[in-house]
């Protein structure tokens, strides 16, 4: 069973930056759609940013211009700049055939807390 390992979260002031990392075993990131998701308290999990093997990227409107998704062979990254309190959530990575339907079980995620 694939287990994602997310890291890099923490407590940061509004306007600050964080860089999240995600590792997964084997060829997990060979899936066509890999992405970062987040879930805030009392809210549904949502796609934050995604990338495909063809190089296509997608971002939630709320993070466009502030977040950047990238990858290398073994890891997935999310650079988060100009953080806002509303970015506070647990961030997860996942993969699958499409961003809207991640295939694997969710990992523990990494907590991002942005103070005002």
trRosetta pair geometry for C-beta under 8 A, 3 or more apart (Angstrom, degrees):
i j d omega theta_ij theta_ji phi_ij phi_ji
1 105 6.7 7 180 21 116 128
2 24 5.8 17 -170 -165 108 111
2 25 6.3 -154 -130 44 71 94
2 26 7.7 -103 -104 44 95 110
2 28 5.3 116 -136 -100 135 128
2 104 4.6 -56 72 -137 127 141
2 105 7.2 163 72 38 80 82
3 24 7.3 177 81 -132 39 72
3 25 7.1 46 44 -6 73 110
3 105 7.8 -22 -100 77 58 107
3 107 6.1 99 -175 -102 65 98
4 22 5.8 -14 -170 -166 106 106
4 23 7.3 153 -157 78 56 44
4 24 5.1 -28 -103 -86 69 100
4 28 7.8 -173 -83 154 83 161
4 92 7.0 90 96 -169 146 81
4 93 5.2 -165 -166 72 143 92
4 94 6.7 -91 -41 -84 156 54
4 104 7.0 124 -30 105 108 137
4 106 7.5 -54 40 -165 124 39
4 107 3.6 -113 73 -32 89 133
5 22 6.8 151 77 -155 50 53
5 23 4.7 -12 58 57 105 92
5 24 7.3 178 17 -73 74 50
5 107 6.3 -156 -75 -153 28 154
6 9 7.4 42 137 -22 104 109
6 20 6.4 -9 -168 -175 95 110
6 21 7.3 158 -153 85 49 49
6 22 5.0 -16 -99 -100 70 85
6 91 6.3 -169 179 100 147 83
6 92 6.1 -117 -40 -123 153 41
6 93 5.7 158 -84 3 105 96
6 107 5.7 151 -5 91 97 135
6 108 7.1 -146 41 73 99 69
6 109 5.3 -10 54 -144 145 29
6 110 4.2 -131 126 -17 105 101
7 20 7.1 157 84 -156 40 64
7 21 5.2 -16 63 61 89 94
7 22 7.7 168 21 -81 67 41
7 110 5.6 149 -113 -88 16 142
8 18 6.1 131 150 169 94 98
8 19 5.4 -92 -165 97 139 55
8 20 4.1 179 75 -114 130 42
8 21 5.1 118 -31 9 129 77
8 110 5.9 60 52 148 62 165
9 18 6.7 43 -124 175 37 150
9 20 6.5 28 -59 -102 69 100
9 90 7.9 -21 -102 -134 164 53
9 91 6.3 169 -80 32 118 111
9 109 7.9 41 -30 149 150 74
9 110 3.4 172 -13 149 119 98
9 111 4.8 144 137 68 148 41
9 112 4.6 -113 -140 -65 100 65
9 113 7.9 77 170 -1 103 69
10 18 6.3 178 41 -115 94 129
10 111 7.7 92 -68 90 17 78
10 112 7.1 9 42 -119 38 57
10 113 7.3 -87 132 38 32 83
11 113 4.7 -20 -107 74 71 109
11 115 6.6 31 -175 -20 94 110
12 16 3.8 -137 172 85 114 141
12 17 7.3 -139 -166 49 156 22
12 18 5.8 -141 -24 -49 152 108
12 83 5.7 67 97 59 125 154
12 112 7.6 -26 21 -164 108 83
12 113 7.4 147 25 83 62 58
12 114 5.7 -25 75 -109 83 68
12 115 7.4 -170 93 19 33 81
13 16 5.0 102 61 -24 66 121
13 114 7.3 58 171 -162 13 68
13 115 5.4 -46 -111 67 55 93
14 83 6.3 -133 -135 96 42 75
14 84 5.9 35 -137 -125 98 40
14 85 6.0 -36 -83 -40 112 78
14 114 5.7 84 -83 168 62 104
14 115 6.6 -108 -24 89 79 46
14 116 5.3 32 -27 -120 133 45
15 82 6.1 -22 -133 -135 45 51
15 83 6.7 -53 24 51 12 68
16 83 5.3 -29 66 34 67 117
16 114 7.4 -171 48 -129 101 92
17 79 7.3 -8 -168 -176 110 79
17 80 6.2 162 -153 91 61 61
17 81 4.7 -9 -104 -106 104 62
17 82 7.7 21 -79 -14 80 37
17 83 6.7 172 -88 -19 30 105
18 80 4.9 -1 59 58 80 111
18 83 6.7 45 6 -60 97 143
18 112 6.2 -167 57 -125 162 112
19 77 6.3 -14 -176 -166 95 106
19 78 7.1 166 -157 82 50 50
19 79 5.2 -13 -110 -105 87 65
19 80 7.1 -174 -83 21 37 74
20 36 6.9 105 85 -124 141 136
20 77 6.6 149 82 -160 59 51
20 78 4.2 1 53 52 109 99
20 80 6.9 46 -8 -11 100 113
20 91 5.7 -74 -116 108 162 148
20 110 6.0 171 -133 64 108 141
20 112 7.6 -64 -69 -64 122 123
21 75 5.5 -22 -163 -172 97 128
21 76 7.3 139 -161 77 48 51
21 77 5.7 -17 -101 -103 64 73
22 36 7.5 -170 -23 -92 141 87
22 75 6.4 142 69 -163 50 72
22 76 4.2 -17 59 60 109 99
22 77 7.5 -160 19 -70 78 31
22 78 8.0 48 -13 -8 107 98
22 93 3.5 35 -132 1 165 156
23 74 6.4 -1 -129 153 92 88
23 75 5.5 -40 -85 -103 73 82
23 76 8.0 -174 -72 22 30 74
24 28 3.8 -72 124 63 130 152
24 29 6.2 141 57 -40 117 87
24 76 7.9 22 0 1 106 110
24 93 7.4 -127 -42 104 117 122
24 95 7.2 -128 42 -3 173 130
25 28 6.2 87 66 -19 49 119
27 30 4.1 -13 173 4 95 128
28 31 6.5 -26 172 -7 49 108
28 34 8.0 97 135 -104 83 123
28 95 5.5 140 165 36 86 151
28 104 7.3 -2 -145 -45 117 154
29 34 5.5 4 -136 -72 75 158
29 71 6.6 169 -170 -165 138 137
29 73 7.7 150 78 178 138 36
29 74 7.6 164 18 -140 145 18
29 76 6.5 -179 -110 -51 126 103
29 95 6.3 -141 -103 -92 44 152
30 53 7.2 33 -164 -88 48 131
31 34 6.0 120 75 -61 102 88
31 53 7.9 -164 105 -40 32 112
31 95 3.9 128 51 161 142 112
31 96 5.6 -11 178 -62 144 7
31 97 6.9 -98 -169 -64 101 39
31 103 6.9 -152 -126 17 152 133
32 52 5.5 -2 168 -150 72 94
32 53 5.5 -80 -130 6 53 108
32 54 7.9 11 -157 -7 88 92
32 96 7.7 -36 53 112 81 38
32 97 5.7 36 42 -142 119 45
32 98 7.4 -7 88 -69 115 43
33 50 5.9 -3 -169 -175 91 126
33 51 7.9 158 -149 82 51 33
33 52 5.5 -26 -94 -99 61 84
33 95 6.6 156 90 -157 55 59
33 96 5.7 -26 69 72 101 62
33 97 6.3 30 19 127 111 17
33 98 5.1 67 6 -139 161 17
33 99 4.7 -125 177 -55 132 63
33 102 7.9 -121 105 -94 106 64
34 50 6.8 159 86 -153 36 75
34 51 6.0 -21 67 64 84 79
34 52 7.7 152 22 -96 69 34
34 71 7.0 75 83 -83 138 147
34 76 5.8 -136 144 -95 128 143
34 93 7.0 15 179 -177 93 101
34 94 7.3 -168 -147 98 61 38
34 95 4.2 -17 -102 -103 82 92
35 47 5.7 -12 151 -146 149 98
35 48 7.3 158 169 53 98 68
35 49 6.1 -176 -153 97 86 46
35 50 3.4 -33 -93 -100 119 82
35 51 6.9 157 -85 16 67 58
35 58 7.9 -28 -109 63 126 97
35 69 7.3 -36 -132 -131 60 157
35 93 6.9 178 95 -147 36 66
35 94 6.5 -17 62 61 77 73
35 95 7.5 149 16 -90 64 49
35 99 5.0 69 -29 -132 152 98
35 102 7.2 -116 51 -82 104 113
36 47 7.7 104 82 -163 50 58
36 48 4.6 -50 104 62 96 113
36 49 4.9 19 44 52 107 86
36 50 7.4 -151 26 -71 60 51
36 69 6.2 -159 3 -103 115 115
36 76 7.2 -177 -59 140 89 123
36 78 4.7 45 -66 -70 163 141
36 91 6.0 -7 -172 -172 104 105
36 92 7.2 150 -158 80 55 42
36 93 5.6 -36 -98 -95 60 74
37 45 5.3 35 161 174 123 105
37 46 6.4 171 -157 85 81 32
37 47 5.6 -49 -102 -101 83 43
37 48 6.0 169 -114 0 22 89
37 91 7.2 153 82 -157 43 56
37 92 4.8 -23 66 66 94 93
37 93 7.3 155 17 -99 79 22
37 94 6.2 2 1 14 124 111
37 102 7.2 -84 -31 -28 142 150
38 45 7.0 178 92 -148 26 68
38 46 6.2 -22 61 59 72 80
38 48 5.1 59 -4 -50 105 124
38 87 7.8 -45 174 -168 171 63
38 89 3.9 77 172 110 113 143
38 90 6.6 160 -153 79 68 42
38 91 4.8 -28 -96 -99 91 66
38 92 7.0 166 -87 18 37 74
38 112 7.6 -48 -129 36 128 121
39 43 6.4 -176 -162 85 63 84
39 44 7.1 -85 -125 150 92 24
39 45 4.1 -42 -76 -92 106 74
39 46 7.4 142 -85 11 56 66
39 89 5.7 157 72 -171 28 108
39 90 5.4 -16 59 57 85 93
39 92 7.3 21 -1 -1 99 116
39 109 7.7 -78 33 -106 101 165
40 43 4.4 30 65 34 89 127
40 86 7.9 -36 -91 -170 157 60
40 88 6.3 82 -122 96 104 71
40 89 4.1 -72 -72 -96 70 98
40 90 8.0 171 -83 16 32 65
43 46 7.5 -36 142 -17 114 110
43 89 7.8 -62 62 -113 125 117
45 92 7.3 -20 -147 34 128 130
46 60 6.5 62 141 -93 118 143
47 50 6.0 -20 -172 -38 122 113
47 58 7.4 11 140 105 131 114
47 60 6.3 162 98 -60 70 100
47 99 5.3 65 -126 159 149 112
47 100 7.1 -71 -37 -89 140 53
48 59 7.3 -16 155 -148 52 65
48 60 5.4 -61 -137 1 39 121
48 63 5.8 38 -168 7 86 158
48 67 6.6 -60 159 126 106 170
48 78 7.1 37 105 -139 131 146
48 91 7.1 -27 0 -132 154 100
49 57 7.0 -9 -172 -172 92 99
49 58 6.9 170 -151 88 48 55
49 59 5.0 -4 -105 -106 84 73
49 60 7.1 -88 -58 3 58 79
49 63 6.7 -90 -55 94 101 140
49 67 5.5 -138 -49 123 138 125
49 68 7.7 130 -149 -175 161 11
49 69 4.0 179 138 -44 128 124
49 78 6.1 146 49 -121 134 108
50 57 6.7 164 87 -154 53 53
50 58 4.7 2 53 52 98 97
50 59 8.0 -161 23 -69 64 40
50 69 6.8 129 27 47 3 175
50 99 4.0 -47 -95 -105 166 134
51 55 7.5 -30 -169 -150 95 25
51 56 7.0 162 -153 85 51 50
51 57 4.9 -16 -99 -101 78 79
51 58 7.9 -169 -72 20 39 66
51 69 5.0 -161 -34 117 113 126
51 70 7.5 87 -49 -107 161 21
51 71 6.1 -158 80 -11 148 121
51 76 7.8 -179 39 -138 120 106
52 55 6.8 -37 74 30 80 22
52 56 4.4 14 31 50 119 93
52 57 7.7 -147 11 -69 76 39
57 69 5.9 170 -141 58 117 112
58 99 6.4 -109 57 -14 135 169
59 63 5.4 -122 -179 83 108 94
59 64 4.7 134 103 -85 132 73
59 67 6.3 160 -138 73 122 105
59 69 7.6 -172 -84 -6 90 110
60 63 5.1 63 66 19 92 100
60 64 7.3 -139 89 -34 44 79
61 64 5.8 -34 -148 -4 36 118
62 86 7.3 -99 -177 116 134 124
63 66 5.3 -106 -166 62 62 102
63 67 4.0 -3 165 11 119 124
63 80 7.7 -60 -151 -126 119 89
63 87 7.5 94 -95 -107 103 109
64 67 7.7 -52 -80 40 18 85
66 80 6.8 25 140 -159 92 61
66 81 5.3 -143 -166 72 68 75
66 82 4.6 -103 -129 60 111 108
66 83 7.6 141 171 -75 129 41
67 78 6.1 -12 -168 -174 108 94
67 79 6.7 156 -157 83 52 57
67 80 5.1 -9 -106 -106 88 68
67 81 7.3 -175 -78 26 40 69
68 78 7.4 157 78 -156 44 48
68 79 4.4 -5 56 55 96 108
68 81 7.9 26 0 2 97 105
69 76 7.3 -14 -167 -175 94 94
69 77 7.0 152 -157 84 47 61
69 78 5.6 -17 -101 -103 69 73
69 79 8.0 -155 -71 23 24 73
70 76 7.8 161 89 -160 41 52
70 77 4.8 -14 65 61 85 110
70 79 7.1 27 8 -8 111 105
71 75 6.8 -171 -149 96 63 50
71 76 4.9 -21 -103 -108 95 63
71 77 6.7 -175 -81 16 41 79
72 75 5.6 22 48 48 91 82
72 77 7.9 43 -3 -13 84 112
76 93 5.3 140 75 -141 139 148
78 91 7.0 -128 56 177 153 145
80 83 5.7 54 142 -80 108 100
80 87 6.9 139 -173 -178 135 150
80 112 7.4 17 63 -141 168 152
83 87 5.1 -106 -157 51 84 149
83 112 7.6 -132 -144 171 137 120
83 114 4.6 -151 144 -110 114 135
84 87 5.1 112 59 -11 68 100
84 114 6.1 89 103 121 21 156
85 88 5.9 -17 -179 -15 53 114
85 114 4.9 -151 -100 98 37 101
85 115 7.0 21 -100 -152 94 12
85 116 4.8 -18 -59 -61 133 94
86 114 7.8 -37 32 64 31 131
87 112 6.3 -56 133 122 93 128
87 114 5.2 58 62 -5 97 143
88 112 6.2 -152 -128 105 42 76
88 113 5.1 36 -130 -128 103 49
88 114 5.1 -130 -61 28 85 81
89 111 8.0 -151 113 -144 29 55
89 112 6.1 6 56 57 58 98
90 109 4.0 62 167 132 104 148
90 110 7.0 151 -158 69 68 26
90 111 5.4 -37 -101 -94 74 62
90 112 7.5 158 -104 18 23 73
91 109 5.8 152 71 -163 36 96
91 110 5.4 -27 60 62 93 81
91 111 7.8 163 14 -98 77 13
91 112 5.6 42 -17 -8 116 117
92 106 5.4 -23 -155 -153 153 102
92 107 6.1 164 -141 52 95 84
92 109 4.3 -58 -73 -95 82 96
93 107 7.2 11 50 24 74 126
94 102 3.5 33 128 -159 136 143
94 103 7.3 168 170 38 102 55
94 104 5.6 -166 -148 53 90 93
94 106 6.7 -50 -75 -102 121 68
95 102 6.5 80 46 -145 16 87
95 103 6.4 -36 97 33 61 102
95 104 6.3 33 50 3 76 118
96 99 7.8 156 60 -88 98 20
96 101 5.6 -122 122 104 150 69
96 102 4.6 175 -8 -141 127 33
96 103 3.4 150 -104 -22 101 91
96 104 7.1 -156 -65 -6 93 73
97 101 6.6 -12 60 81 88 110
97 103 6.8 86 -3 -57 75 118
98 101 5.1 49 65 35 96 92
99 102 7.4 1 -162 -60 36 80
106 109 7.1 -3 168 -45 106 98
